Amino acid sequence: MVNFGKKLTANRVQEWEKYYINYKLMKKKVKQHVQETEQGGKERQCVLKEFARMLDDQIEKTVLFFLEQQGIIAHKIQELGEERTVLLKSPVISKISELREAYIAVGHDLLKLLKFVDMNATGIRKILKKFDKRFGYKFTDYYISTRSNHPYSQLQQVFKHVGIAAVVGALSRNLAELQERQGSYPSIYDQPSTTLEVQDPVIYLIHASVDKLTRSTNFLQFLGKHALILEEGEDQVDKEKYYFVSLMLNLVNTFLYMVNTYIIVPTADDYSTILGAAATVCGIIIGSMAVAQVFSSVYFSAWSNKSYFKPLVFSSIVLFLGNTLYALAYDLNSLTVLLIGRLLCGMGSARAVNRRYISDCVPREIRMKASAGFVSASALGMACGPALAGLLQTRFKLYMLTINQDTLPGWVMAFAWLAYLIWLWISFKEPVHDAEVKHVFPDDTSMFTIRSILTSHQIHVLTKSGVVAKLGRADNEALESGLVQPLLLSSEKMQNDEGDEECNGSDEGQEESHEPATSIASAYRLLTPSVKVQLLIYFMLKYAMEILLAESSVITSFYFGWSTSSVAIFLAVLGLTVLPVNAVVGTYVSNLFEDRQILLGSEILVLLGILLSFKLTSTYTMPQYVSSALITFVAAEVLEGVNLALLAQVMSSRLTRGTYNGGLLSTEAGTLARVVADGTITLAGYLGESWLLNVTLLPSLIICLASIAATLLTYNSMF
């Protein structure tokens, strides 16, 4: 095993030696800082500032040299371009060949520079990872977010290769111009990119190097944070495990479930009065789905350890039955049947499976896009649910069944889940699961050990071929010891920080540190004060949003006389703000402020929206309600993304896997908030509809103030 320090020394360009980051020095500094902290010689905050300053200096040295070399290459291309212009006016074959060789030489210089950037970027990432590991502190996320998104960022040059694209484009164009022109295109810029073929291999090598450095856009990263798709290190997910249609089926499941959740909101109060209950019982009708989801999230999370297909099938069947009962409750004149239907719908919530599939089965290079797709599907479902309810304004009899605005949401969703079930059964491809591999190893072998030995492709091949079934215990022990050379992982995964001597602990300690929580109690013990604050904030924002959405039909009907269609349009408009707002925040706001600053600002805006929502005078106007609702909803949506991003940063690595993972904890917190909010609406209804608004807003106000106070107390630990 070759550690990165030796790899850096062996592969660097000798004449550029002093411009590489001093990885060895920084490694020693990490060790020194750990010793000083353990002995009480330095406070952690002082260590963080000192290490960040040293890393800034190292990056500045590297970036300034990179810019200098980039300028030299650009100047060479400019000089060669002048020669090319003269030569093309009076072509000489030998001169053209010489000029082309000169361009190729510049291309190799550019390749050497790209390798320089890549080595330094890898070193920066590894030393940050080492620092986090030794300190048990999520310093990397703080450092990268503050440096890379700053207007004067030098880290952008390292990780986003600013300016390289122009140099690559100029080199490609000039080399292409020296070749025989294709067709009638006067320049490569006039050719479709799919038809452009640059024959020289150096261009392909340059493009491959640039692609290696390419990262996702800020918007996709910000949007993906909403999903809380947790990652554990640098995993190995290959094409054998990933299947696009299966990913689409998970995203469609997410979309349909969100539609199912919100399609009844505009008509729930009317349905409850028809069945002989008060309009405010809509809180129980809406919330019963969330009550069941508290329990379903746990068993779906556990089930996803063994399969993805079976829980999705079960979810679809339960949701089909639940929606059917919801629709039949009208003709049966039974509130009990209606509530059972909604409880069944909640029992079919497979969002834990959807998250887990993206986390475990989608390759890292497209996982951020898949996470963003998960959030987009949720937001679109939230908007389409009420909008669809607004379109279902009809009434007729079909045999003995009543079809109207109250029952149609149930029938529509029942048929939607039936169609989804058929598509799922035909198209879903179950990936190779950890459980299928683990049983062939000794009982005390953890998946961490197995995955450190086998790549996912090897696991797939061995499992499908049945070869692993023939391995005896001695062979398995050999595998664990790394003695079976063909199965050793030769990727960068095996050459990362764990190859550096002073960071290596015993195998037992390493495995123990990666073992997931095995119960709610063990998961709770892993929650630091910062994590608890983030979960409180998540509870608060979900409570505020549920109060706003669930009681909207009752409030708008009581104060403004809105129809079901008006309520549906209002809720759909709120849902449609999610993606544009996140685009603005992810593209612009996140470049100017730290996540914790956006978090605190969003909390204050939620507080402002809640305060504006109170009815403090004898009149309550529509502009006041709409504007306050818009502020509350938009601020809560922004807050959710930042909150989940910070939650992933401060959460223990042991909560990234297993049944009791961070995604489950956040889901439970949000679901519990919805249950409490819907119960509050129903209880407040006993005081009369005139009291409903202020009584339900008061807990929102108290919880919001508490979350802001908790944020201020833990602000310095939010990195």
N, C-alpha and C positions, 0 to 999 in steps of 0.2 A: 504494500500500500504506500503510495507516494503522497505526502501531505502537500498542501498548497504552497507553503513557503519554499519547499525544494522545487516544486513545479515552476514557480515564478522565477526563481534563480536560473533554472535550466533553460527557460524559454524566452527570457527577455533579450532585447537587442542590446549588445554590450555598449555601444556608443551612446545609448540613451539610458544607461543604468541609473544615473542619479536622478532621473525624472520619474521613475516608477514610485509608487507608494512604498514606504518603508514598512512592509508587512511584519518583518521580524521585530522591529522596534515597537510597533503598536501591540503586538502579541505580548511582549514583555511588559508593556504598560498595563495591559489588562490584568496580567498576573499580579503586578505590583499594586494596582488599585484594589484588587480583591483582598490582598493581604492587609493593606492599610485600613480598609473598611471593617474587616473582621476583627482587627486589633483595636478598633475605635480611634485610629489616628486621624481619619478624615470622615466628614459627613458625606452621605450619598450624593446630595445636591452638588457639593463641591467637586466630587469625582466626575459627575456627569458633565459639568461645565468644562472641566479641564480636558476630559477625553474628547468632547465635542470640538474644543478649540484645536487640539492636536490633529484631529481628523480633518477639520477645515483647512489647516495649513497643508496637509498632505494632498488634499484634493486640489487646492489652488495651484500647487507646484505642478501637478500633473496636467491640469486644464490649460494653464498658460503655455506649457510646452506643446500641448496638443494643438492649440490655436496657432502657435508659431509654425508648426509643421504643416498644418492645414493651409496656412497662407503661402508657404513655400510651394506646396503642390499646386495651389491655385495659380500662382505666378508662373510656374512651369507650363501649365495648361494654356495660360494666356499667351505666352511666348510661342508655344507650338501652334496655337491657333493663328497667329499672325503669319507664321511660315506656311501653314496649310492654305490660307487665303491666297497668298502669292502663288503657291504651287498649283492650285486648282485652275488658275487662269492660264498657265502654260504647263500642263502635266508632263512630268518625266517619271517613268515607271520606277526607276531605281531610287529616285528621291522620295517618291510616295512610300516605297517599301521602308526606307530609312526612317521616314517620319512616323510611320505606323509603329515601327519598333520602339521609337522614342516614346510614343503614347503608351505602349505596353509597359515600358520601364516605369513610367509615372504611375501606371495602374498597380504595379507591384509595390511601389512606394506607398500608395494609398492602402493596399492590403496590409502592409507592415504597420501602418499607423492605426488601422482598424483593430489589428491584433493587440496593439499597445493599449487601446481604449478598453478592449474586452478584458484583458488581463487585469487592468486596474479596477474596472467595474466589479469583476469577480472578487478581487481582493477586498474592496470596500464592503461588498455584501457579506463576505465571510467574516471579516473582523467585527462587523456589527452583530452578526449572528453569534459569534463567540462571546462578545460582550454581554448580550442578552442571556446566554446560557450560563455564564459564570456568575452574573449578578441576579439572575431570576427576575429580570426587569425588561419590559418592552421598550427599550431605548430606540430600537431600529425604526419603528413606526413614527415616533416623534421626530427623529433626525431626518428621515427621508421626506416626510410631509412638510417640515419647516424649511428645509433647504431646496428641495426640488420645485416647490410651488412658489418660491420667493421671486419677485420681479428681477432681482440681480443674481439669479441662481447660477452657480458654477456646476452644481450636480446635474443640471439639465444637459450640459455638454457631455458628461460621462455616460448618463443613462439614456438620453434621448438623441444623442449624436446630432446636435443642432448644427446646421450648415453643411454637413456631409452630403446630404441629398443633392445640393447644388453642384458640388464637386463631382459626384458620381454621374449626374446628368450631363455635365459638360464633357466629361471624359467619354461617356457612351456616345454622345452625339458626334463628337469629333472623330472617333474611331469608325462610326457608321458612315460618316461622310467620305471617308477614305476608301470605303468598299464600293462595289458596283451598286448603284441605286436600284431599288426594287420598284417595278411598275412605273406609274406616273407620279409618284409622290415626290415633291421637290425637297422635302426635309423629313427627318424622323418624327418631327412634331406633328406632321400631317398624317402619319400612319396610325392606325388603331394599335393600341398597346399589345393586342393579341397577335398582330401580324408581324410586329417588329422582332427581328432576330439578329442579335449581334453575335457574330461567329466566334470572336476571340474568347477563349476560356477565362481570361483574367476578369472580364466583365461579369461572368457568371459567379466567379469567386467573390468579387466585390459585393454583388447583390446578396449572396448567401451570408456574407459577414454582416452586412447592414441589417438583413432580416433577423439575424441572431440578436442584434442589439435593440430591435424594435420592441416597444412596450405598448400597452393598451392606452386609449385616450382617457383623460381625466373624467369625462362624463360617464364612460362605461365603468370606471373604477368606483366613482361615487354612487352610481345606480346599483352596482353589484353589492355595495356595502349593506343595502337594505335587506338583502336576502340572508345575511349572516351565514353564508356558506363557509364553514370552518375548514381550514387546511392544516395538515400536520406536516411541516417541513417541506421537503422537495420530493413529493411522492412520484411513483412510477405508474402512470395510467396510459396504456397504449391502445392502438386501434382495435386490438382483439377484444378489449373490454368495452369500448365505446361504440354505440350504435345510434345514429342520428335520429331515427324514427322513435326509438325508445325515449330519447331526450324530449322529443316533441310531444310524446304521449304524457310525459310528466308535466310539461308546461301547460298542455291542454287541461290536464287534471286540475292544476292550480287555477287556471282561468275559470273553468266551470264551477269549481267550489266557491270562488269569490262571487260569481254571478248568483249561485245558489244562496249564498249568505245574504246578499243585499236586494235580491229581486222581490222579497216580501215586505221590505221596509215601508214603501209607500202605501201598502194596503193592509198592513197588520192590524192597525187600529180599527179599521172598518170590519175586518174579518172577526175580530174579537167581540165587537158589539153585536154582530149578526148571531154569534153563538151564545149571546146572553151575558157576556162579561163586560166590564168597563173598558173604555178605549185605552186606558193606561196599562191594561194587561198585555198590550203589545210588547211591553218590556220583557215579560216572561216568555212570550212567543219567540221573540228575536233572540233572547238570551239563552233559551233552552238548548240551542245548537252549541253555544259556547260552553255550557255546563258539561255536555257530553264530550266536547273536544278536550277538556281538561284530562279526562281518562283515556280517550282515544290516542292522544299524542304519545302517551307512555307506551301503550302496547304496539302502536305502529312503529315507534322508534326501535323497540326491541325486535319486532318482526323483521325490520329492514336489515338486521344483522345477518339474517338467513336468506332472505329473498326480497325482490322488489316486485316481481310479477304477481305473486299471490296476494299481498296486501292491497295492491291496486285493483285486482279483481274483486276482492272482498269489499273494498271501499265503494266501487261502482254498484255492486248489488245492493248494499245497504242504503246508498243514496237513492237508488231507484225505488226501493221499497218505502223509504222515508218520504219522498216527494209524492208518491202515490197516496199514502195515508194522509198527507197534508191536504191534498186535493179532495179526497173522499170525505174528509171531516165535515164539509159543508152539507152534503146530502145526508150524512149520518147525524148531523146536528150535535156534534160531540167535540167539545173543547179538549177532552182527554185524548181523543184520536189525533187531533191536530198537534198537541204537545208531544205525543209519542212519535209522530212523524218527524217533528223537528229534532227530537233527541236522536233518532236514528240517523238523521242527516249529520248531526254532530259526531256520531260514532263513526261516520265514514270519512272523517277528515284525514287525508293522507299527506298533508303538507310536510310532515316529518320525513316521509318516504321521498317526496319530491326533492327536498333539500339534500337528503342523504345521497340520492342518486347522483346529483350534480357534484357533490363533494367527493364521492368515491369513484365514479365511473366516467367522468368527463375529463379529458386531458387538460393539463394546466394551461396550455396556450389558448384554449377557448373557454376556460372555466369562468373568467370574468364576464364574457359575453353571455354565457348560459345563466349566470347569476343575475345579470341585468335583464335577461329574458324572463326569469322567474319574477322579478319585481314588476316588470312591464305587464306580464300576464295578470298579476294580482291587481295592479292599478286599472288595467283595462276591464277586468271583471267587476271591480268595484263601480266603475262608471257604467258598464253595460247592464248590470243588474237592475238598477232603478230605471234606466232608460227603456229597457225591455218591458218592465212593469207598466210604464206609461203608454206603451203601444198595445197592451192587452186589454183595452177598454171595450169589451163586447159582452153580450149575454145571450145564450141560447141553450136549448136542451139537446142532448145527444143520448137518445134512449132514456135511461133513468138518471143520467149524470147531468149536473148543472155546470155549464161552462160560463164563467164570468171573470171579472178582474181579480177576484179573491182566489179562485181555484186554478185559473190558467197558469199562474207561476209554478204551481206544483206539477201540473200535467206537462208543461213545456220542459221543465227540468228532468222529469221522469224519462221522457223520450230522449232527451239529450244524453242522459247517463246510459240509457240502453244502447244508443248508437255508439257511444264511447266504449262501452264494454265489448261490443262486437269488434270494433277497430283494435282495441287492446288485445283481444284474444287472437286475432289474426296476425298482428304486426309486431307485438312486443318481443324483444329478444332478451332473455334473462342473461345477465353477465356472469362470469365466473365469480363466485362469492368466496370470501375468506373461509367460511365454514367448510366449503368443499375441499380446501387445501389443508386446513389445520388438523383434520382428523387423521391424516397420514403421518403426522409428526408425533413425537412423544407427548404425553398429556401435559407435561409441565412446560412445553415450548410455547412462547407467546407469539402472536402474529407480528409483533415488532421484530423479533429474531428472524422469523420466516421471511418477512419482506425485506430484511436487510441482506438476505442471502439470494433470494430468487427475484428476478424481474417479473412483472405481471405477465409478460409474454411466456416466460418459462412456466409460470404457474398455470396459465391457460393450456399450454401444450401438454404438460404433464398430467393435468387433471383430465383433459379430454381423452388422452391416449391410454390412461390407466397405468402409466409407467410407475407413478408414485405408489400405487398399491403394492408393487413388487419390492419396494424398498424396505429392508429390514431395519431394526432399531439401530444396528451398528452404522448402517448407511446414513440414517437420519442424524446420528451423533456426529458423523463425519461432515455432514452438511452444516450442522450448527457450528462446527469448529472451522469451517471454511476450507476443508481439505479436498473437497470435490471441485477441482479447479474449473471445469467447464461451466459450473453453475455460479461461479463468483460474479458478482455485479461489477462490471468494469466501467460503469459510467461515473460521472462526476459525483454522484450520490455517495460512492464509496471513497471518494478522494477529498471530501469536504473537511469541515472543522474537526470531525472525530478522529481524523488522522493526525492531528497536532497533539504532541505528547502531553502537554500539561493540562489539556482539557479532557483527556480520557480518564474515565473512572472505571470501576469494575463493570463487567457485563451485567451483573445482577443489579447494580445501582442504576445503570442506564435503562434496563428494561423496566425497573420499578418506576422510574421517573416518567415513563411513557405509558404505563398502564392506565386505562380509562377508569373513571369512577364506576363503581359497581352497584351503587344504591343512591337514593335521594340524599340520605344522611352523609355519605362520603362525598357526594357532589357539593352539599352545603358546606362541608368543612373546608372545601377548596375555595370558597368565595371570600375574597379579600374585601375590605371596606369599599374600595373603588368599584369592584364588581357589583356589590350590593347597591351602591348608589345608582349605577347604570340600570340595574333591574328596576329600581324604584322609579327612575325617570321613564323607563319603558312602560311600567304600570300606569304612571300618570298620563302619558300621552294617549295610551289606548283607552283609558277611562274617559278622558275628555272627548276623544273622537266618538266613542260609543254613545255617550250622552247626547252629543250633537246630532248624530245620525239617527239613533233609535227613536228619539222623541220628536224628530222633525215633523212627522206627519201630524202628531197631536198638537204641537205648538203652532204650526202654521195654519192649521184648520181652526184652532181656537181664536187666534189673534187676527188672522188675515183672511180666513175663509178660503184657503187654497183647496183646489181639487186634487185628486190623486195624480193627474197628469202634471200639474204644476209642481207638486212635491217631487215627482220622478225627474222632471227636467232639472230642478234645483240640485238634487243629489247627483245626477249625472254630470252636471257642470263642475261640481266640487271634485268628483272623481277624475275628470279630464284635466284638472290643474296639476295632477301629480307629476306627469312626465315633463311638461314644460318647466315647471318650477325646479325640478331636479336637474334639468339640463342647464339652467341658469346657474344654480348653486354649484354643480359639478364642474362647469366650464370656467366660471368667473370667480364666484365667491370663495371657493375652496383654494384658489390660487393666491388670495389676499389674506386669508385668515387661517389660524390653526383650527383643527377640529373642535377643540375644547372651547374656543371662542365662539364658533358657530353654535355649539351646543348651548352655551349660556345665553346667547342672543336669542336663539329659538325658544328657549324656556320663557324668557321675558316676553316674547311676542305671544306665546300661548297664554300667559298670564294676562296680557293686555286684552286678548280676544275674549277670555272668560269674563273679565271685568266689564267689558263693553256689552256683554250679553245679558247682564242683569237688568231686570225691570225695576227701575228705581222711581219712576214717576207714574202718574195715572194713565199715561198713554205709552204704547209700545209700537214703534213704527217698523215698517218693513225694511227701510234702508239700514236701521240700526241692527236688526237681526241678521240680514244678509251680509253686511260688512263684517260684523263680529264673527259670524260663522266662517266666512272666508279667511279671516286672519287666523282663527283658531285652527282650522283644518290645514291650511298651507303651512303654518308654522309647525304643526305637529308632524306633518309629512317630512319636512326638512329635518326636524329633530330626530325622527325615527332613523333616518340614514346615518346621521352622525353618531347617534347613540349606539347603534349596533356596531359601527366601525370601532368606536372606543371600547365597547364591550369585548370585541374580539381581541383588541390589543392588550387589555388588562387581565384577561381571563387566563387561567392556568392551562398549559398545554395538555394536561390530562383531561380537560373538558372539550377537546377537539374531536374525540372519537367515542365510540361506545353508545349504549342506550341513553345514559344520563349525560348528554353532551350540552354544550352551550346553547345550541339551537333549540333543544327541548326546554331548557330553563327559561329562555326568553319567550318561547311560545306559551309556556305555562303562565308566566307572569302576565303576558298580554291577554290570554284567554281568561284568567282569573279577573283581570280588570274589567273585561267585557261582562262577565257574569255579575260582578258587583254593581256595575253601572246599570245593567238591565234590571237588576233587583231593586236598585234605588228608584228607578222610574216607576216601577209597579207600586212600591210602598208609598212614594210621594203622591201617587194618584189618589190614595185614600183621603188626602187633604183637599182634593179638588183640583181641577185643571188650572185654575187661576194661580195656585201655589206651585204648580209643577216646575216651572222654569227656574225660579230662584232656589227652591229646595234642592233640586238636582245639581245646580251649578255650585252650591256652597261646598260640597265635598271636593269638587274639581279644584276650586280655589285653594282650599286647605292643602290638598296633596301637591298642587303646583308650587305653593310657597315652600312646602317642606322639601321638595326636590331641588328648588333653587338654593335653599340653605345648605342642603347636603352637597350640592355641586360646588359651592364656594368653599366648603370645608375640605373637600378632596381635590380641589382644582389643580394643585401643584403635582398631584400624582397621576394626572390624566395625560399620558403620553401614548 
